[in-house]
Amino acid sequence: MRNFDKKIESYLRNFEALASLSLRFILGLAFIIYASKKFPLPPEGLVEYYELHPILASTVALSELFSGIIIIIAAFIKNPLGNILTRLAGLNIVLLMSSILVVAHSDWFITTKLFSSVQIFLLVSGFYFFIKGNKK
């Protein structure tokens, strides 16, 4: 069993970067798609339903868009700047998703609804990149 595990580990180690890149790409794409639904600015849904000021609502939309773009592009910047951009985008995603959960889904806390929603996965993925950065 131990030899079998070592063979699998040895083989899959070749694809380790692909796993992180896949998660990064899907996370970034999700944020770009969510943000694109909020255009043109200011997003009427956020302004009317949540009674956000138009500037704040526009900031949320732009923040989602830039977080998605940056988390993808930063993967290809192989220096400290790429690492910092990844961490900042991850932090911004954590802040956005935490705020969204508190404001829009406060009734979900510690329920099956929370753990079966896409929001928790976006939050945790953002946290992953905030902690990990571009490190292997």
Secondary structure, 3 states (H helix, E strand, C coil): CHHHHHHHHHHHHHHHHHHHHHHHHHHHHHHHHHHHCCCCCCCHHHHHHCCCCHHHHHHHHHHHHHHHHHHHHHHHCCCHHHHHHHHHHHHHHHHHHHHHHHHHCHHHCCCHHHHCCHHHHHHHHHHHHHHHCCCC
